[in-house]
Amino acid sequence: MNKKKLPHHQFPSQLRQDIISGDWVVIATGRARRPDEFKQKADVKKTHRQTFSRSAKGKTKKDCIFCRILEKEKPILVYSHGKKSNNVKDWTTVVVANKYPAFSLGEMINRHEIGPYQVMNGIGFHELVVTRDHHRRLGQLEIEEIKEVIDVYQERYLDLSNESSVNYISIFHNEGKAAGASVAHPHSQIIAIPTTDPDIKSSLSGSKKYWQKHHQCPHCVMIAYDRKVSERIIWQNEEFVVCCPFVPRTAFEVRIYPKKHQAYFERIKDSSKRQLAAAFKMALKSLNLGLGKPDYNFFLHTAPCDGHSYDYYHWHWQIIPKTQIWGGFELGTEIEVSTITPEVAATYLGKQLSK
């Protein structure tokens, strides 16, 4: 990986803080487009959809940049058939630096003011986790293959958490054009940043308040109740539960929780990773069967790696299938509208696995 760090005036991205909410947003100038490129053109959108569809079906596999990723990019980490490896020719999962990063290496955060606003350089790391098979989505892999991806997630998380500029690490996966994937070849992304994102800050704050008031983890309470009533459970094994949350962000949202209280994903044990891989496979399989291979995003929620204690938190994965588009009410109020109850959704998805 190229360790060359940029001086602050050459950064391809910038963090800007909202003075009311305190939230930070990224202005990714390194990915800049001309203003007229945002104009919606029907013929362009149609061509983009067709190109993405052909790639997804494998007709353009020979032209896929991710199938030949190591011909162009230096690997950060290579796995081959379940084990860490130096064999770049027989790789099955590989990590490379993102060619067009939202965050880049740098020496200085350079936090400063512009008028009433707080600004700092977009220092951090942006990496791609690419699986070898061009055709199979993550949910179509075998359990041992999914475990390999989880091994990679954990190893990169641990390495990046040791970087002085990193306070939070986001691991996420975009599947399909509607979910934001610009390349059809299955891949995940890891972004390590110097600040904590608004969503996890809100989740941490709510968890801490509940813990202080009730002396219990709110996620543990939810998991215990869901397992008791069984209305929203899709699947479970010894260590993990797959469920539709009582308060979903969207129709058919699915979450994967460790049954035992754990705040930090990176501390997961090897045997637990295999159980997590099985939970992932069943969660994604239920969505693929029930919704006809929908586009989706999944992402990790875990305690920050900023040196503070977050023992009141409970890490988990969220899977958001693209079942609906936010309208004016949702955007204006940030109140999601789900068109199906999670109880009906969970029952339906669970039946897909029992067929």
C-alpha positions, 0 to 999 in steps of 0.5 A, a space after each residue: 500500500 502506498 504510504 505517501 501522505 498528502 500535505 493538508 492543502 492537497 486533500 481530496 476531501 474535507 470534513 465540515 461540521 454542522 453548527 446546529 447538530 454538531 454532525 460532520 459531513 464529507 465533501 469528497 472533492 477528490 471524486 468531484 463531478 462537474 455540476 452539469 453531470 448531475 443532470 438526469 438524462 433518461 438515455 444515460 440512466 438507461 445505458 448505465 442500468 444496462 451496463 451494470 446489468 450485463 456486468 452483474 450477469 457476467 457477460 463482461 467478466 473479462 472486462 471487470 476491473 475487480 476480477 483483475 484487481 491485483 494486476 493494477 493494485 498492490 494488495 494490503 491483505 491477501 487470503 487464499 481459501 480460508 488462510 492469510 497468504 502471500 500467493 497473489 495468484 490464488 487469492 480468494 479475498 483481497 484488500 486494496 486501497 480505494 483508487 478514489 478514496 473519500 478519505 486519504 492518508 495525511 499528516 495533519 487533521 488541520 482543524 480550523 474555522 471558516 466563518 462560523 464553521 469547523 473544518 478539517 482535512 479528510 484524513 483516514 483510510 478507504 479500502 476495498 474488500 474484494 471476493 474472487 468470484 465475479 458471479 456469486 453475491 455474498 449470500 451465495 457463498 459457502 459458510 467458510 467463504 463468508 467466514 473468510 470475509 469476516 476474518 478479513 474485516 476483523 484483521 483490517 479493523 484491528 490494524 486500522 484501529 492502531 492508527 493515530 488518526 482513526 477514531 471510528 471504522 465503518 465496514 459496509 457492503 453495497 450490493 446492486 446499483 440501487 444500493 450505490 454499487 458502481 461496480 457489479 463485482 461483489 465487494 465491501 468497503 472499509 473506511 477509517 475516520 478521525 470522527 464518529 458518525 452521527 448515526 453511531 453517536 446517536 446509538 451510543 447516546 441512547 444506549 448509555 442513557 438506557 444503561 444508566 436508567 435501567 442498568 441493562 443493555 437496551 439491545 440485550 433487552 430487545 433480543 431477550 424479548 424478541 426471543 421470548 415472543 418469537 414474532 420477529 425472529 427469522 433464524 438463530 443459532 447458538 451465538 447469533 440471532 437474525 431478526 426484523 427489528 420492532 422499529 425498522 428503518 425500512 420494510 424488511 430491515 434485518 439485523 444480526 445480533 450476538 446473543 451474548 453482550 459484546 460492545 466490540 466487534 473486533 474482539 470476536 473469537 474464531 469459533 464465533 466468526 463461523 457462527 456469524 457467517 452462518 447467520 449472514 448466509 441465512 439472513 441474506 438467503 431469506 432476503 434473496 428468496 423472499 424478495 427476488 435478490 434485492 439490492 441491499 446495503 449492510 453495515 456494522 455498528 460497533 463501539 468506536 476505537 477511540 480509547 474510551 469505554 463503551 461497555 454499555 453498547 452491543 455491536 450488530 449488523 444491519 441489512 437494509 434491502 432497497 424496498 422503498 425510496 424516501 419521499 418528502 415526508 421521510 426526508 423532511 422529518 427523518 421518520 421512516 415509513 415502512 409499508 409492512 410490519 416487521 412481524 409479517 416480514 419476519 414470518 415471511 422471510 423465515 418461511 423462505 428458509 423452511 421451504 
